[in-house]
Amino acid sequence: MKVIEKIRALGSRPGNLGVLILGLVIGLTLFFSAGSFMVYANSEKFCATSCHEMGPLAKEHKDTIHDKNRTGVRATCNDCHVPHGYITNYLAKLNLFNDYWGHFVTKSIDTKEKFEAKRYELAAKVWVYMKQNDSRECRHCHTTAKMDAEKQTDKAKARHEKLRTEGMTCIDCHFAIAHTEPSGPGPQELFAAGPAKK
């Protein structure tokens, strides 16, 4: 309450009202600009073209089941790689400074050869992230409670039952469905040694 009283006192002085209004306008402009940029930064256009490293990954995604399928529902970069909640989305964007460092300073994957040399390491990071959050981004669109078991193979039914009873998650089985599978152990082998670690 004391803060509000101080603001009122500042605003009651003739010259200060303009400063308060200007501060409010600047604050709102920055807030809405940041929000607009967040929406744009989550778009497929931004993800696929803002960094040259992402171009080949966007091409890999083309014509996969997440790009083209019988239902016509598409998953774009942000659907799988960015949290959908407001707070978690902002935190993920702050974490992108690691990517900026690699892009602008160390240039760690600025050629196809460098990227391919790190493909498994990068994929494993995504798998660990998804394992730790119980494939949160997958579950934003795919709900096991709404799956039609009658349309699943016996193998799929058995695996989805394990998902429910043995603490498995989507990424344990569903990986490399939108990008080229890297050489090396898959998620189940990677996590067999114990809990997923970053």
ABEGO torsion letter per residue (X at the ends): XAAAAAAAAAAABAAAAAAAAAAAAAAAAAAAAAAAAAAAAABAAAAAAABAAAAAAAAAABGBAAABBAAGBBBBAAAAABBABAAAAAAAAAAAAAAAAAAAAAGAAABAAAAAAAAAAAAAAAAAAAAAAGGAAAAAABBAAABBAAABBAAAAAAAAAAAAAGBBAAAABBGAABBBBBEBBAAAAAAAEBBBX
